[in-house]
Amino acid sequence: MAILSPSLLSADFARLGEQIDILNKKQVKYLHFDVMDGIFVPNISIGIPVLQSVRKITDSVLDVHLMITKPERYIKAFSDAGADIINIHYEATDCHSEIFKQIRDLGKSPAITIKPKTDWTEIIPFLPQVDMVLVMSVEPGFGGQSFIESSLDAVKSLAEYRSANNLNYTIEIDGGINLDNVTRVIDAGVDVVVAGSSVFSKGDLAEQTDKFLALIDKRK
């Protein structure tokens, strides 16, 4: 069954603890934590101090998505701060294998992300080294964008490649996911669904979470 990973980028930071408590009560398994440096992407978001605080108030898997240049500089810091999954962009570094080894040596799960315009075949050499592949279905850097349909082609290809080569990585998607398209992305092969504004900004958080979980549960 697929997993919902609400993106904290869309949370109300004046009520962050309260909102995470709601997600805890809904037994949400993953929380997506976006880190932006203003260089790799044109926006700046939350970082290590917030991650440390979030770690103290949830047992959910903290899925940390590093949208930063040269992420190798901060792997240990994010590991120490409480990340469970450390996800780096293929396009952000030249030392992928070394980073994945470091992440695994720290007892964490390594993951790799591709932008919408990156051909998924470019990451084939790294697929045996990671536990997760994140397909961006919007351009990274901002929440609330529209879903890019062609991202499903990458999802389907990654699912087929995984099966054909007996690999075990999960496939995650992030960007423009809502109640209208969540079942389609799961049917394409997605295992972890990141949803931000459609969870946090569309009315009651508990109610929106229930709606997502109900749709995902039907895809068992």
C-alpha positions as CSV (number, residue, x, y, z in Angstrom):
1,M,0.0,0.0,0.0
2,A,1.2,3.5,-0.8
3,I,2.2,5.9,2.0
4,L,1.2,9.5,2.4
5,S,4.0,11.9,3.2
6,P,2.5,15.4,4.0
7,S,5.0,18.2,3.1
8,L,5.7,20.5,6.0
9,L,6.7,23.2,3.5
10,S,2.9,24.0,3.3
11,A,2.3,23.8,7.1
12,D,1.3,26.9,9.1
13,F,4.6,27.4,11.1
14,A,2.7,29.4,13.7
15,R,0.8,26.2,14.4
16,L,3.5,23.6,13.4
17,G,3.4,21.6,16.7
18,E,-0.4,21.5,16.7
19,Q,-0.5,20.4,13.0
20,I,2.0,17.7,13.5
21,D,0.0,16.5,16.5
22,I,-3.0,16.1,14.2
23,L,-1.0,14.1,11.8
24,N,0.4,11.9,14.6
25,K,-3.1,11.1,15.7
26,K,-4.0,10.1,12.1
27,Q,-1.0,7.8,12.3
28,V,0.7,9.4,9.2
29,K,3.8,7.3,8.7
30,Y,6.0,9.8,6.9
31,L,6.6,13.6,7.0
32,H,8.3,15.3,4.1
33,F,10.8,18.0,5.1
34,D,11.9,20.3,2.3
35,V,15.3,22.1,2.7
36,M,16.1,24.9,0.2
37,D,19.2,27.0,0.0
38,G,18.3,29.8,-2.3
39,I,21.1,28.6,-4.7
40,F,20.1,25.2,-6.1
41,V,16.5,26.5,-6.1
42,P,15.4,30.1,-5.9
43,N,13.8,29.9,-2.5
44,I,14.9,29.5,1.1
45,S,13.1,27.3,3.5
46,I,13.6,25.5,6.9
47,G,16.7,23.8,8.1
48,I,18.4,21.9,10.9
49,P,17.0,23.7,14.0
50,V,13.4,23.1,12.8
51,L,14.2,19.5,12.0
52,Q,15.6,19.0,15.5
53,S,12.3,20.4,16.9
54,V,10.1,18.3,14.7
55,R,12.1,15.1,15.6
56,K,11.2,15.7,19.3
57,I,7.4,15.6,18.7
58,T,6.9,12.8,16.2
59,D,7.8,9.2,15.6
60,S,6.9,9.5,11.9
61,V,9.7,8.8,9.4
62,L,11.3,12.1,8.6
63,D,11.8,12.2,4.9
64,V,14.4,15.0,4.4
65,H,14.6,16.4,0.8
66,L,17.7,18.4,0.3
67,M,17.3,20.9,-2.5
68,I,20.7,22.3,-1.8
69,T,24.0,22.6,-3.8
70,K,26.7,20.2,-2.7
71,P,24.6,18.4,-0.1
72,E,27.7,16.4,1.0
73,R,28.5,19.4,3.2
74,Y,25.5,18.7,5.5
75,I,24.8,15.0,5.5
76,K,26.0,14.3,9.0
77,A,24.3,17.4,10.4
78,F,20.9,16.4,9.0
79,S,21.5,12.8,10.2
80,D,22.3,14.1,13.7
81,A,19.2,16.4,13.6
82,G,16.9,13.4,13.2
83,A,16.5,12.6,9.5
84,D,15.5,9.1,8.7
85,I,15.7,9.4,4.9
86,I,18.2,11.8,3.4
87,N,17.3,12.6,-0.2
88,I,19.8,14.4,-2.5
89,H,19.2,15.8,-6.0
90,Y,21.0,14.1,-8.8
91,E,21.7,17.5,-10.3
92,A,23.2,19.0,-7.1
93,T,26.5,17.1,-6.8
94,D,29.2,15.1,-8.5
95,C,29.9,12.7,-5.7
96,H,26.6,10.7,-5.4
97,S,28.1,7.3,-4.5
98,E,30.2,8.7,-1.7
99,I,27.2,10.5,-0.3
100,F,25.0,7.4,-0.4
101,K,27.7,5.4,1.4
102,Q,28.0,8.1,4.1
103,I,24.2,8.2,4.6
104,R,24.1,4.4,4.9
105,D,27.1,4.3,7.2
106,L,25.2,6.8,9.5
107,G,22.4,4.3,9.7
108,K,20.0,6.3,7.5
109,S,18.3,5.6,4.2
110,P,19.8,7.2,1.1
111,A,17.6,8.5,-1.7
112,I,17.9,10.4,-5.0
113,T,15.7,13.0,-6.6
114,I,15.4,14.0,-10.2
115,K,13.9,17.2,-11.6
116,P,11.1,17.0,-14.2
117,K,13.4,17.7,-17.1
118,T,16.1,15.2,-16.0
119,D,16.0,11.9,-17.9
120,W,15.4,9.1,-15.4
121,T,18.0,6.9,-17.2
122,E,20.7,9.2,-16.0
123,I,20.4,7.8,-12.4
124,I,20.5,4.1,-13.5
125,P,24.1,3.7,-12.1
126,F,22.9,4.8,-8.6
127,L,19.7,2.8,-8.4
128,P,21.3,-0.2,-6.6
129,Q,22.7,2.3,-4.0
130,V,19.5,3.9,-2.9
131,D,16.4,3.0,-1.0
132,M,14.1,5.6,-2.7
133,V,13.8,7.6,-5.9
134,L,11.9,10.8,-5.8
135,V,10.4,12.0,-9.1
136,M,9.6,15.7,-9.0
137,S,6.3,16.4,-10.7
138,V,6.8,20.2,-10.5
139,E,10.0,22.3,-10.7
140,P,11.5,22.2,-7.2
141,G,11.6,25.3,-5.1
142,F,8.0,26.4,-4.5
143,G,4.8,24.8,-3.2
144,G,1.4,25.0,-4.9
145,Q,2.4,24.3,-8.5
146,S,0.5,22.3,-11.1
147,F,1.2,18.7,-11.7
148,I,3.4,17.9,-14.7
149,E,1.8,14.9,-16.4
150,S,5.0,13.7,-18.1
151,S,6.4,12.8,-14.7
152,L,4.3,9.7,-14.7
153,D,6.4,8.4,-17.6
154,A,9.4,8.4,-15.4
155,V,7.5,6.7,-12.6
156,K,6.3,3.9,-14.9
157,S,9.8,3.4,-16.3
158,L,11.4,3.3,-12.8
159,A,8.8,0.8,-11.7
160,E,9.5,-1.4,-14.8
161,Y,13.2,-1.1,-14.3
162,R,12.9,-2.0,-10.6
163,S,11.0,-5.2,-11.4
164,A,13.2,-6.2,-14.4
165,N,16.4,-5.8,-12.3
166,N,15.2,-7.2,-9.0
167,L,15.8,-3.9,-7.1
168,N,14.0,-2.7,-4.0
169,Y,13.9,1.1,-4.1
170,T,10.6,2.8,-3.4
171,I,9.3,5.4,-5.8
172,E,8.1,8.8,-4.4
173,I,6.4,11.6,-6.2
174,D,6.3,15.3,-5.1
175,G,4.5,18.2,-6.7
176,G,1.0,19.1,-7.6
177,I,-0.5,16.0,-5.9
178,N,-4.2,16.4,-4.9
179,L,-7.3,14.3,-4.3
180,D,-8.0,14.3,-8.1
181,N,-4.8,12.7,-9.2
182,V,-3.5,10.7,-6.2
183,T,-4.9,7.4,-7.4
184,R,-3.4,7.9,-10.8
185,V,0.1,8.4,-9.5
186,I,-0.3,5.3,-7.3
187,D,-1.6,3.2,-10.2
188,A,1.5,4.4,-12.2
189,G,3.8,2.8,-9.6
190,V,4.3,5.4,-6.8
191,D,4.8,4.1,-3.3
192,V,5.2,7.3,-1.3
193,V,2.9,10.3,-2.1
194,V,4.1,13.8,-1.0
195,A,1.2,16.3,-0.7
196,G,1.6,19.8,0.6
197,S,-0.9,22.5,-0.1
198,S,-3.6,20.0,-0.9
199,V,-3.3,18.6,2.7
200,F,-2.5,21.8,4.7
201,S,-4.2,24.5,2.8
202,K,-7.6,23.1,1.7
203,G,-9.6,23.4,4.8
204,D,-9.5,21.2,7.9
205,L,-6.2,19.4,8.2
206,A,-7.6,16.3,9.8
207,E,-10.4,16.1,7.3
208,Q,-8.1,16.5,4.3
209,T,-5.7,13.9,5.7
210,D,-8.6,11.4,6.1
211,K,-9.6,12.0,2.5
212,F,-6.1,11.2,1.3
213,L,-5.7,8.2,3.5
214,A,-9.1,6.8,2.3
215,L,-8.2,7.1,-1.4
216,I,-4.7,5.6,-0.7
217,D,-6.3,2.7,1.3
218,K,-8.4,1.8,-1.7
219,R,-5.3,1.2,-3.7
220,K,-4.1,-1.8,-1.5
